[in-house]
């Protein structure tokens, strides 16, 4: 503190006389609290404290702080709070207490260079956890406390436990060493006896052009006893039971390596419910040894696609086999032997033998690449490119060129440029689409980089059965085309490094990411191709990164985390850029957890997996439930099936005890989404030996209901007969989109005629069963969250789609503990459920479902807002008006001009989301959508507060001209939130939920409505 004299010393004496005169003019009061004096180190005498003499002594005499602390300790004081700017006294209190071996709590309320609010709150929290009462009400005016259980906690852990790492000599020296792995190929035993194939084998090959490898494969299969049927696609109807399907759509294909045709093949087989094993054959797609030059890296996309297919449809197998260009008789024999052995999913047949793909730990070395000069980074100024650019600046790059489609307009561009310039690096941000070959050539000529780091990429997930060519092209364009252009245009240039950002999805596969896995598998193959030709290359297949990387918001990444992947800290992960050579995997993984329950052999060579997995796993897991059910009465069968369902639910959701899963718990409330639903379906299908639909948890909403459904399926068809469903089989559950209305809907969608086709769906709905009395259909609301004393929130999904309750999961999660949240189910969207005869029946059904809930809040998303407004009016007629209505980006019915303008973007967004959840419900949801579309949704005014939550951002593909934002024409309050029509309830759902909750906290008590 800057002062004129040194207080508490003789140097202050010259001013004491003047100080005394000032103090004598001050009026003193009696202290209301007991005070310890720093003059005496003892309790203050209130009378003495009010005299001028005391305060003259106070500025002159030494500070007896230690004596004062000792007085307080003797009085039993154990908590000290410092009110001051520096926090210096806090440490002094601790030193004084240590001298007497006394334990105290000492906290500062302010600290230099620390956020003031955070420091004050931290001090209050520290006091609170030590048992001192704190009045939190001013901070949380609408919060409430809940009682803890009176019984002892059960100490069940729901967090991932660290896996016991194996004891090995090469223990990683640092985290990056432990994260880095590579692909190896191990030789398999090459049996001498000639394999004998039997039955009918479908050989799928391109329709046009000579295909010598396909001819040679057909000859080999025939020579070893197979009856070979050749076709370009799977026949829609066939009386022949297939023994297996061999795809040769890749070898000889141009451009995409046969990816589009192979995707159609997998979709045809999956939609038909085929369990005939599928083998996908490529040539020159992988490198087994240094002699393999990977001449066809595009065919590696088929391996990525097949890895996802094996996850989503394990019955297909989708095993991968890579062949040499020349199929000798010995190679043909080895190929046929592979077709009889399903224990290996990924093999390469060579003249030297048969090799299986394995993941092994890689030894890394520092100093493989030191950045210098100009380095080109693709991917614009996104999160990944930003981390890379900062690392390059630290490691010695002099000029960093950041190329992306948005260029200087990219998010965070200026901030990133400023950071790089501050680090002493020249930064250039340019607009360039790396999929445009000419633009890439100009970029390379203009900057002559010494190295390239390719991070560009997009995610557009979708389950295989409904993945569209547009989604595949959207993902392949920046990754595959961009990498190919950079590779071909720099083959004759001197480069220090050529680094490709790949993903673990391309190595392991994953449900819902077939296109992304395909694109990244190509990057890995391209790196192998370049290194085989003596060109610099590294492909880094990353696990998820911490923060805002591409994978941070993807459902598939969340699922991988639950399975055993820990996000990588970016500042440590980027160090792999200078150490990589060839294809590598960089992931912080619990490999034993990832391998648990899987028959895949990829991870078998890892020590931590060998420690928990038998050395020789069974060739294939056989159904165990049929034998357990045989001969039991119906009641016992139901109990066995329910036990099995709960076991598999526990395995998927990582519950330690299946008994904790109630038989009547809703799957949606348990946290199931589209991908975990597929995992459960796969596990149950394996155990029971039946083909099950991907929509199992939506059609059968509880474990008890699912167990009953499985028992019905078993009663309908003998289990264990050995019969294999073939394409066209009538015993395939409705998949939606493979035939009938589903196929016509997809055709209308491809030609941009969705709205026209809805008239057809409306007419078709007239032939479905309908109910006229609400009591005929029991449809209780689905509870998503609990908590709070506020009016409960009832959500209504949009009927222009699948009326999917999953839409509200993230929204509801943000309100957990603050408000009860339910979903009202739209009747008729699941198979076997009747449609409401009219809008009045629908509204009365919902009103009946909400009986017993006083003053509910109705929330409708998109077209569901029309239903929320109509239901509010109906409840008002019944004398039960809601507390409020919330419309989430609902367009008024008369907004025809705006709707016509945004229709294309809206349909594309919905199409993409339909792909992520599969072609759920088929003709049931299609005809239900048509039926609801025919209702009169003209809104009626309701005398309750109405909030219209609008998307603050336009959808991708929205026209730049004209208004696009939703508008509501009745009295309401309007508020904009981040995100577009879809992402406001996805990535931005927590913000949307907070906005709704905060508005309800005031508007429900003091209705205030305005117009736009």
N, C-alpha and C positions, 0 to 999 in steps of 0.2 A: 504494500500500500504506500503510495507517495504521500509523505507528510512533511511538515516543516521542522519537526523535532523528533528525536528518538525517544518515544514514549517508554515509560517504566524504567527510566535511567536518570542519572544526574543531569543529562543534557536537556531535560525538559524543564528544569527548575527555573530558567529565565522567564518562562511564560506562566508560571503557576499563579502569580498575583493577578494577572489579567484573567486567567481561567477561573480563579475563585470568584472574581466580581461577576462574571457571566453566570456561573452556577448559582450564585446567591439570588439571581433574578428569576430563577426557575422555581415553579411550584411543584412539589413532590407529592405523590399519592402513596398509599399503603399497598404493597404488593399483594395480589390475590393468590399467588402460588408461592410455595416455599422455594427459596433460592439459595444456592451455594455461592459464596463470595470467592472471586479469584484474588481478592486482597488478603483475606485471612485463610482461605482454604477450608472454612467452616460454614455452617449455616448462617445466613444473614439475619441480623437483628433488624426487624422492620423499622424501628425508630431510628437506628443509626443510618440505615440506607437512605433516609429522607433528609440527611444533613449535607451541606456543601463540603464539610471536612472529609466525609467518606469519599466523595468523588474526586477531590484533590489528591487523596491518597491513592485512589484507583489509577490515575494517570502517571503517578510518580513511582510507586512501589512495584516490585517485581510481581509477575503473574504466578500465583501459586496453583497452577493447573493440576499438577500431580496430586497436591494435597486435596484439592477439591474433588478429584475423581476418587481418591481414597475415602473421603467422607461419604460419597454416594455409595461406594461399594460396601462400606460398613453399614449403611442404612438398608442394604439389600437390593439396591438398584442394579439391574443386570442388562438393561436396554438403553442405548444411547442413540439419539437422532441428531445429526448435525444440521443446523440451519445456517448455511453459509455458502459462499461462492466457490470455494476451492476443495473442501473435503479434507483439509489438512488435519483437523482435530480428530477425525475418525480414527486414523492410524495411531495418534497419540493416546487415545483412550485404550486402544487394544494393547499398546505397550505397557501402560500403567496396570492394566488388568493382568497381563502376563507376569508382571513382577510379583504379584500376589497369588499366582496360579488360580485366578478366577476366570470362569468362562462367561463371556458377555456377548451381546449382539450390538454392533455399532455400524450404523449405516449413514451415508451422506445423502442429502437431498439434491445436491448439485455437484457436478464435477467438471473441470475444465475440458473443453473440446468434446463434450458429450451432449446428446440431445436432452434438453431440460425436461421435457414431458416424460420421456422414457426413464430418466434417472429418478424423478420423483415417484413414478409408478413402481419402479423396481424397489425403491425404499419402502413404499407402502406394502408391497407384496412380501418383502423380506420380514417385515414386522408381523404381517398376517400369518405367515407360515410358522412363526415362532409363538403363535398363540395370542397375539395382541389384537383386540378388536379394531377393525377398520370399517368405516362407513362407506360402502361401495355404491350406495344408491345414486349419488350424483353422476357417477360414470355409467351406470347401467340402470336407467330409470324404469325400464320395463322388465328387468330380469327378476327371477325368483329362485329360491333355493329349494332343493329336494332333499329328502331324508336318505341317508345311506342305509344299506341293509343292516339289520341288527345281528345277523348271523356272520360268522367268520367268512372272509372272502375265500373263494375256491382256488385262487392263484392259477387260473388257466391262462396261458399265454396265447395271444392272438397275433403277436409280431413274429416275424421270421427269426428263427434262432440261427446263430452262426454255425455253419457246418464244421465238424471236426476235420481240419485239414490233415491230409496224410503226412506221415513222417517220411520225407524223401531227402536224398542228399543234396539235390539242387533246389533247396528252399529259395524262393524268390528273394533277391536282395532289396527290392523295393516294390511298391504296388504294381507298377507297370509291368514288371517281369511276371508277376502272377496273373496279370490280365491277358497276356499275349499268348496266342495259340496259333497253330497252323494246321493245314490239312495234310494228312499222310495217307499212303495207300499200303495196306498190308496184304501179303499174298494169301490166297485161300488154297486149301488142298484140292488138287486137280485129279479127281477120280478117273481111273482108266476105263471102267465099264461104260459102254455107250449108253446114253440116256434113251429111254423109250417114252415118247409122248403118246397120249391117247386122247380120244375125243375130238371135238371140233374147235379149231382155233381161228379167231377172226384176226386177219392181218389188215390193218388200216393203213392205206398208202395214198399219196396224192393221185388225183385223177389223170393228170396230164404229164407228159414228158417221160423220158427214160429214167429209171431209177435202178441202176445195177445192184446197189446194196439191197434194196427191197426184194429184187428177184432172187438174190443169193440167200437171203433170210428165208423166203418162202420155200426154196429148194431144200434148205437145211431142215426146216420143220417137217417137211414132207418125208425127207429121207429118214427122219427119226420117228416116224409113225403117226404124225399128226394129220388130221383132215383139215386142210387150210381153205378158208373162205376169204377172198380178198374183196375189199370195198373201200370207198373213200370216206364213208361215214357209217355210223352204227345204224343198221336197219331199224325202222320204227316198229315193225312187227316181224317176229321170227318164231317159227315152231321148233327151232333147233336150240338145244341147251348148250351154251358155250362153256368150254373148259377154261379158256383164257382169251385175252385181247392183247395183241401186240401192235403198238403204234410205231410206224416208220414215217411219220409226217415231217420229221425234222431233217433227216439227211437229204441233201439236194435242194432244200427250200431256200428261197431268196429272202433277203430283207430281214424278217423277224425270226428266222430260223425255224419256221413252222409253228410259232407260238399261237397265232390266231386259230389255225386249224386244230391244234392240240387242245386249246381251250374249249372249242366247240365239242370235241370228242368227249372230254371229261364232263362237260355239262350234259351231254346226251346220256352218258352212262349214269351219272348221278341222278338226273331227273327221272330216268327210267327205273331207278332203284336197283341197278345191276350190282351183284356181288361177284361177278366173274372177275378174277384178278387181272389187273391191267399192268402191262410193262411198257414203258416209254423208252424207245431205243434211239440213241443219237450216235454220231460219229465225229470224233475230233472235237468234242465239247469240253473235255477235261484232260489234265496232264497228270499221268501216273509217275513218270520219271522225266529225266532231262531230255530223253529222245523224243518225247511228245511235244509237238509245237503248237498244239491247240489251233488247228487251222480254221475251225468253225466256232468261234466263241459265241456267236448268236444262238447256237443250239443249246448253250448252257441255260438260256431262259427257260427251256423245258424242264430242266432239273429244278429250278426255283419254283416254277408252277406246280410241279409234281409234289414237291415237299409240302406245299400248302394243301394240295388235294389229299395227300395221305393223312393230314391232320383232320380235315373236314369230313372226309369220307374214307375212314380206315378200311372199310370193306373192299374198296377198290384196290388198295395196296399202292398203286401208282409207283411201282418200283422202277428204278432208273438203271439202264445198262448202256455203256458206251462201247462202241465197236471200232476196230480199225477200218480204213477204207477198203482194204482187201480182205474179203471173208473167205479164208481158206477152209478146207474141210475140218481141220482141227479147231479153228475158231468157231465154226458152226456147231461142232459137238459141244464145245464149252458153253456156247449160247444156250443150247437146248438144255443143258444141265442146270443152267441158271434159272430157266423157266420152270423147272421142277422144284426149285428150292426157294421158299419165300422167307428164309431166315435173314437174308441180307437185302437191304433196300437199295443200296447204291454200289454198283460194281462196274469195273472196267475190264473188258476182255481184250487181251493182247496176245500176240504170238508167243510171248514168254510165259503166259499164264493168266490167271484171274486174280484181280485185286479188289479189295473192299475199302471204301472210304472211311477214314477215322480222323478224329480231332485229337491233336497231341499238343503238349506244351512246347512253345517255341523259345529258343534262346535268342535274346535280343542283344544288340551291341550298339553302343553310342557312336556318334560321329559318322554315321553312314551318309548323312546329307546335312550340310551347313548352308542355309540360304544365303544368297548373294545377289547383287544386281537387282534386276526386275523379276518379280514373281507374279504370275497371273493366278487369281483366285476366282473361280466361277461360283455362282450362287448368290450374287448380289451382295447385299449388306445384311443378310439374315443372321440368325444367331450363330450358326456353324461357321459361316464365312468370317464373322466378326472375331470369334475366338481364334481362328486360323491366322487372320491378319495381325492380330496383336502378338501372337507367338512369333510370326515371321519378323515383325519389327524388333522384338527382343533378341532374336537370334542372328540378326545381321543383314536382313534384306534392306536395300536402299530405296527401292521403289516398288510399291504394291499396287497392282491394277485389279480392281474389284469389278467384275463384269456380271451384269444381271439384266433381266428383261425390263426392269423399272429404272435401272441406272441411278442417277442422282435423286430420283423421286422415291427410292426404296425406303422402307421404314428404318429409321435410325441412321440414315446415310451421313448426314452432317455431323452427328455426334461421333460416329466412327472415324470419319475423316479428321475431325479435330483431335481425337485421341492419337491417331497415327502421326499427325503433324507434330503434336506435342512430344512424341517419342523420337522426333528427328528424322522421320521417314516421309518421303514423297508419296502421296496417296492420290490415285486417279480412280474415279468412279465412272464407269461407262455403261451405256445401254447396249446390250448385246444378247440376242437369243442364241444360245450355244447349239441349238438344234438347226440353226440356219447356217449351212456350210459356208456360203459366201461371206456372211457377217463374221464368222470365226476367222476366215482367211484374212480379212481386212484387219481384224483385231490383232492377230499374230504378227502381221507385217508392220503394224503401227508401233508395237511395243517390244517385239523381239525378246520374249521372256526367257530367263535361264531355267525356269521351273514352272510347273503347272500344278495347281491343287484344285481338283474338280469336286465341289461340294453341292452343285446344283441338284435339285430333286424336289418332287412333290409327292404327297400321299393322297390316294383316292381309293380307300378300302372298299371291299365288297366281297361277300361270300361267292364262291365259285358258281353256284347255280344261277346267279343273276348278274354276274360281272359282265359288263358290256365292253365291246371293242373300244368304245370311246374312253372308258375308264382306263383300259390297258394302254391305249395310245397316249393318254394324258400323263401317265407315270413314266412310260418308256421314252417319251420325247426328250425331256431334259437329261435323264440319266444315260440311256443307251445311245440315242442319236448324238447327244452332246459329247459323250466320251468317244464315240466312234469318229466324229469330226475332228476332235482334238488329236486323237491318235493318228489318223490318216494324214492330217496336215502338218504333223511334227515329226513324221518318221525320218525325214531327211534333215532335221534340225538338231543341233547339239543342245541337249537338255541335261541338267543335273538331276532332276527328279520329275516324275510324272505320278502324282498321288491321286488316287480315286477314293472318294468317300462311299463305302459300301455299308451294308447293314447286316446284323445278325439274322435278320429275317431271310436273307438269301442263303444263309448257311443252314439254319435249322428249319426254316419254313414257319408257318403260323396261320391259324384260321383267320380268314378275312383279309389276307395280304398276299394273295397269289400274284397279282401284277407287280407289287413292290418287290416280292421275293424274286420274281423273274428278272426284273431290271438289275437288281444287285448281284444276282448270280452271273449275269453278263459281265459286270465290272470285274468280278473276281477272275473270270475266264480271260478277259482282255489283259489283265495284269500278267497272268500266266503266259499268254501268247506273246506279250512284249518281252518278258524276261527270257523266254525261249529263243527269241531272235536278237538277244543282246541289247535290248533297249531298256532304259531305266523305267521301273514301274513298281508301284506299291498299291495294293487295294486293301483298305482297312475296313473290315466288317465290324462296325462298332456295335456295342450294346447301347442301351439308352443312356443319354447324357442327362446330368442335372440341369435344371433351369429351363430355358425356353427353346430347346432344340426341337427338331421336327417331330421326334417321337414322343415329346412330353405330353401331347394332348390326345394321343391315339389310344383307342380302347385296347388294341392288341398289345401296345407297350405296357399298359396297366396289367394286363393278364400275365405278361412275361415277368413283371415285377413280383406278382403274387407267386409265380412259379420258382423264383429264386434268382432274379437279376437285380443287382443294386446299381442305381444310376451312377455313371462315371463323373467325377469332378472335372469340368472342362479344362481347368488350368493344369491338371496332371495328364489328362487324356491326350491333349494336343502334342505332348512330348513324343508320342509315338510317331509323329510325322517325320521326325529326323532319324528314326530307327527302323523304319519299315522297308522290306524288300519282298516283292512278290505278294501273293494273297495272304493276309493275316487276319486273325480274329482278335479284337481287343474288347474284352467284356469282363466285368466283375461279376462272376457267376458262381452260384452254388450248383455245380454240375451234378452232384448227386441228387439234388432235389429236382433238377430239370429232367434227369433220366428216370426218376421214380415213376413207375407205372407204365413206362414206354417200352415197346419192343424194338425201337430203333437201335441200331448197333453203332451209330456214329460216335457216341461218347465212350465206348467200351474200353478204349486204351487209356483213359484218364485214371490216375491212381485213386482219386476220391470216388470214382464210379465203380472201379473194380472192387473196392472195399465193401460195397453194399450190394453188388449185383453178382449173381452166380456166374461162374466162368463160362458156362455153356447154357444160355437161356433156351427155353423151349422154342421150337420152330414157330409156333403161333399160339396165342392164347385161345383156348377153346371155351365155348360157352359152358359155364358151370351150373347155371340155374336150372336148366331142363332136368338134370339128374336129381337135383334137390327137390324139385316139384313133383316128380313122378310118383304116383301112387298115394299122394296126400289128398285129404279132403279139401274142399274149397276154402274153408276158413284158415286152414294151416298154410295153404298156398298163398293166400292174401298176406298172412303174417310174414312169410319168407320173402315175398316180393317187397313188402314195405321195408323190411330190414335191409334188403339189398339196395333199394332206392336211397335210403338214408345213409348207408355206407358210401355210396358213390357221390352223394351230395357233399358229405363231409370231406371226401377226397378232393373234390373240385374246389370247395370253398376253404380248405385247409382247417377244418374243425378237427380237434383232437378226439372228440367223443361224438359219434353219430347220434347217441341218445339225446343230445342237446337240441336236435332238430325235430321240432314238433311235427306230427303227422299232418296237421292242418295249417302249418305255416305256409303262407303264400310264397311262391318262388320269387316273385318280384320284390316282395318285402325282404326276402333273404339276401337280395343283392344280385340276383341273376341278371345278366344281360345276354345279348345275342350270342356272344362268343363262349361264355361259360355254359350257356344252354347247349351249344354244340358239343362241348367237352363232355357234359353229362350224357347227352344222347349217344355219343361214341362209346362211352364206358358201359352204358346199359346195353347197347346193341351187341357189344362184344360178349357180355355175360349171358345174354338171353338168346342170341342167335337169330334175331329178327331185324329186318330193316325198319328203322324208326325215322320219323320226320324231324327236320331241324327245328320245328316250331313246338317241340314237345312241351316245354315249360310254359308256353302261352296257351296251348290248348288244354293241358291238364295242369291246373294252377297250384296244386298242393301235392306233397309226397303221397298222401293217401289216395288222391285222385289219380296220380300217375301209376301207382301200384295197381289200382283197380283196372285202369286202362290196359296195362300190360297183361293182366290176367285174362281180360277179354280177348286180347290179340292171341294169346296162347290157346285159348279155347277155340278160336276161329281157325287156327292152322296148326297142324302137328309140328312140334319142334324137334330138331335132331334127325329129321328124315334124310338130311344130306342134300336135299334139293337146293340148287343155286338159282335165285331169281335171275332172269335174263331180260334184256330190253324188251319191253312190250308186255311184261307180266302183269296180270290183273291184280296181283297181290301187293301192289306198291301203293303206299299212302299218298294221298293228294299232295303233290309238291308245288303246284301252282305255276303255271306258265309252260308246262310241257305239252299240253294239248288243250283242245276246247277253247273256252273263253280266255284262258290264260295266254294261249298262243296267239289268239287274235288281238288281245290287248297289247302284247309285245309288238306285234306287227303294226298296229295303229300307232304305238309310241314311236316306232322307228320312222314312221312317215309324218310325225307331227300332228296326228289326228286324235289325240286323247279326248278332247272335248266332244268330238263327234261320236266317239265310241261309247261315251258315258250314256248316251241315249239308248244304245243297245243294252248296256248293263241295267239300266232302269227297267227296260221292258223284260229282261230276263229275270229280274228280281220278283216280278209279279207271279212267277211260278214257284217261288219258294214258300214254305210254310210261314204263316204269320200268326201272331197272337194279338188279341184285342183287349184283354184285361191284364193290368199290371201284375195281379196276383198269380198269373199263369207262369211267370218267369222270376225265379229267385236270383237276383243279381246284386249281392251286397257290394258296397264300395270296397276298394282295395286300399288298405292303410299303408302308406309309405313311410311316414315318420310320426313320432309322438313328441309332445312337450308343450308347455306353456298354457296359460289360461285364456289366451286370445281365441276369438271365434275360429272354428276349424275351417280349413281351406279344402274345397272340393274341386278337383281339376277335371276338365272335360277335354279329351283329345280330339284332334281334327278328324272329321269323317271323310275328308278328301284324301284318302290314303288307307292305311291299315288300322287307324284308330288305336295306335300302339301306346300302351301305358308306359313303356320304357322311356318315352319322350320326357317324362317328368322326374326321372330318377335323380339327375344332378340338381335340378331345381329343388326338389324335396330335401335332398341331403343337406343343402345349405340352410334349411329351416329346422333341422333336427334340434330338439330341445327348446325351440321357440314357439312352435305352433303345430297342431295336428294337421297332417296333410293326407288326403285321400284322393283316389282316382275313381271317377264314375265310369263304368264300362259301357261302351256303346253296344247294345244288343245286336246280334246277328252277324258279327264279324268273325266268328269262329265256326268251324263246321259243326253241323248238328244243332245249332242254336237258331230259333225262329227270329224273324224280323218283326219289329213293331209295325202294326197295321197302319199307323199314321203318326204324325208329329205329336198329337195329343197323347197317344199311348206311350210314346217315347218319354215325353216330359213327365207323365204320371209315374212311369217306371223309375225315373231318377228321383222324383219327389218321395216315392215310397222307400227308396234305398236310403234316403237321408232322414227318415223318420227318427225322432229322438235326439237330433242335433239342433240345438237352438241357435238362431241367428248365424247360419253358415255364410261363408264367403264363397262365391262361385268364381272360378277362374277357367277361362276357355282359351286354348291356344289355337291360333290361326282360325280355320273355319269352326273350331270348337267354341270360339267366342260367340258365334251366332246361337249355338245351343245354350250357352251360359245366359245370354240375354233373354232368350225365349223361356228358359227354365225359371229365371228370376221373375218374369211376368206371371208365370203359372203359379209359383209359390205365393206371390202377392195375392192372386185370386183366391188361393186356399187359406189366406189369413196367416201365412208363414213367410213373410218377405225375408229375403236374405239380408245380411248386414251390409254387404257390398258386392259389386261385380267387378272383376278384373278381366280385361280383354288384352290378350298378348298378341300383338301384331295382327289383329283381325281387320280385314278389309270389309267395309260396308257393302251390302249386296248391290247397291246402285253405282259402285265405283267401277263400272264396266270398262271405261276407257283406260284407266290405270291398270286394271287387271289384264287387259289385252296387251298392254305395253310390257308387262313383266312376266307374262305367261311362260315364255321360253325359259327364262332363268329359274322360275319357280319349278317348272317341270324337271329341269336338269338337276336342281338341288334335291327334289324329291326322288328322282331316279337314282341318284347317287346313294341316298339314305336307304332306299329300298334294297339296293345291292348289299349294304352292310348287314342287313338283317335277313337276307334271303327272300325268296319268293313266298313269303309267309301267307298261309291260309288259302292261297289259290282262288278258286271261284267263289268261295264264301265271302272273302273280303271285297272282291271285285263287285259282286252283285249287291252286297250291303252298301258299298260306296254309291253305286247307281241308285239304290233305293233312297238313301238319305239325300242325294242330290235332287231328287224330285220333290222334296218337302218345300213348303213356302217359309223361307227364313227371314221374311221382312221383319225387322226388329220393332218391338213396341216399347215406348218409354216406361221406365220403372222408377219410382220415387225412392231410390237408394243411391249412395255414392257409387260412381262408376269411374274406374281408372283404365285408361288406354295406354298400355306400354308398347311403344313403337321401336322397331329396329333402327338404330342410328346409322347403320352402314348398308349400302346397296348390296344385293347378291352378286356373285360372280356371273358375268355375262349380261348384266343389266344394261339396257340402252342408256347412253349418256345424256340423251335429250329427254326433257319432260319430267314430270313429277313421278316418283316411284314409291314414296312413303305412304304407309297405310293411313286412312282417315276414317273417323267415326262421326256420324251425322246427328247423334243424339247428345244431350248434355253429358259432359264428362270432364275429367281432368286428364291431360295428356302429358306423358313424360317419355323421353328418349333414353335408351340404354345402349351400351356398346354391343356390336355384333350385327349380323344380318338376320334375315327372317329365320334362319335355321340355327346359326351359331349362338344367338341370344339365349337359346335353351340348351346349348351344348357347352362349348368352352366358356361362354360368358354367363352361364346359368346362375352361379353364385351372386353375381352383380344384379341380375334380374330379380332374384329372390329377395335380396336386401332391399331393392327399390320397392317391391310390392309390400314387404313386411313393414318398412318404415312408413309408407303412405297409409296403410291400414291402421297403424298405431295412432294416427291423428284423425284421418277422415271418417273412420267408423264412429267416432265420438262426436265429431263436429263436421257434418257433411258440408263440403264446399265443392261445388261443381262449376266448371267453366266450359266454355266452348273454345275450340281452336281459334 
